[in-house]
Amino acid sequence: METKSMSKAVRVVARVKPSSSDPAVKASSGSSVSVHKRDQSETVSISFGAQFAGSKDSCELDHFYEEDEAASSILAKEIKPLISSVFEGKDANVIAHGGRCSGKTLLIQGSEWEPGLVILSMAEMLSMAEERGDSVSVSFYEVSHETVYDVLDKEKRVVSVLEGAQGKIQLKGLSKASHLVGVPVKSLSGFQEVYFGLNKIQKLVNDPPLRSHRGVMIHVAKGEANSGTLGRMNFLDMAGYEDSRKQCNDLALLEITRINKSIYALQNVMYAINANEFHVPYRESKLTHMLKGCLQGSNRTLLITCLPREFSQDSFYMLNLASRICLGSKQSMTNATKKSKCPAGSLSSSSAAQKKNTPLVVSATSRQQTGIRKSVTERKSKLNTPASAIKGR
């Protein structure tokens, strides 16, 4: 039986970054966010302080986690149902996104003293695997400048994303280690040693630090690790969104533009999946193309929008994007209901009504681009379609 947290293809939640132990940070002003829980509904409505453009609008999400709620709370409510689905043969994804310094890495990776979602989930999965006689293996990858790298490989070899005739994705060159430096993955301490070791190496090698999307893919197999994957659990720590207009340095601007483009691509895929659209633009970026197999079909995704305590325009923008994805499922249900109730001859009027109820527009640029595309499409339709055919629709 599906729980509420698994009822949508993409479940969208937000989490405020826990406060630092530094007294100066604790004394700083809180965020200008108001969270309203609706009666008899788990969804929440988030409104903002007057200093943010468009603050008269509110964002709707599936759930909101305050800064005093530990990662273990997210594990219990959101991730355990996903883990169960992996052992049933499905794939699941946990994706953390947000602005820079919003707590994404802290949430996913944690620290050696306070475990993040990856460590907590691995402990849960190892326990289940031991009970069932299954095996666990892991892959570590990084996506930078539209190139996928295998982080387990010392040379950080490039991973080729290949798509077969049936649409199946093959990640050629991505290692799947069932034994890490001689320690089986069923040992949590061995996994932690390698996981945190890889992250330390990344920081030492990349000076200044390389901004990239980093992922951990946990594979579950029946019996021995080489018997074929049963399901996969994918954790993704997205690089932070940043307004490119704040940068004067050309190199930094190029990097930010690339990162933002891949963030938009992921957002478009998430929305298309939740809205049950016929076409899902997986090929818009290397990251979404790589994860196509994990995202499509009956697989489930948890999208966590990470927010800093002191709210910013970047955070406001990312929340708007997340809200659009959340509303996508409502759009899908509305469309399905109208199609089932309306006769074929009245589809044009229902379609027009749907356009009036489109999900939250996230930026002025998006609004302009949508308007341009729409007007061009309408002009083409008028030129190429007889008037009688238009009436028939």
ZIHU-V936641 format. One line per field, one symbol per residue. ss: DSSP state (A for helix, B for strand, O for the rest). psi: psi as a letter, one per 20 degrees, with the letter a starting at -180 (. if undefined). A space follows every 50 residues. Layout:
# ZIHU-V936641
ss->???
psi->???
This chain:
# ZIHU-V936641
ss->OOOAAAOOOBBBBBBBOOOOOOAAAAOOOOOOBBBBBOOOOOOBBBBBOO OOOOOOOOBBBOBBBOOOOOAAAAAAAAAAAAAAAAOOOOBBBBBBBBBO OOOAAAAAOBOOOOBOAAAAAAAAAAAAAAAAOOBBBBBBBBBBOOBBBB OOOOOOOBBBBBBOOOOOBBBBOOOOBOBBOOBBOOOAAAAAAAAAAAAA AAAAAOOOOOOOBBBBBBBBBOOOAAAOBBBBBBBBBOOOBOOAAAOOOA AAAAAAAAAAAAAAAAAAAAAAAAOOOOOOOAAAOAAAAAOAAAAOOOOB BBBBBBBOOOOOAAAAAAAAAAAAAAAAAAAAAAAAAAAAAOOAAAAAAA AAAAAAOOOOOOOAAAAAAAAAAAAAAAAAAAAAOOAAAAAAO
psi->pprhijiqgoporqpppqqriphhghirqaqmpppopqpkqiqqpprrri ippjihqqpprhrpprhjprhhghgghghghgghhgijjrqqpopprarq kjjghhgghbrihoqahggghggghhghhghikrqprqqprpoplkppqo hhphjlqpppopprhjjpppnpioqnpioolipqhiohhgggggghgghg gghggnorppprppqpopppqpcqhjjqpgrqopppoqqqqpohiiphpg ghggggggghghggggggggghghilqgpomhjhrhghghjghhhrcjqq poooopprgoqrhgggghhggghgggihhhgghgggghhhhprhijhghh hhhhhhkqrppirhghgggghggghgggghghhipqhhhghh.
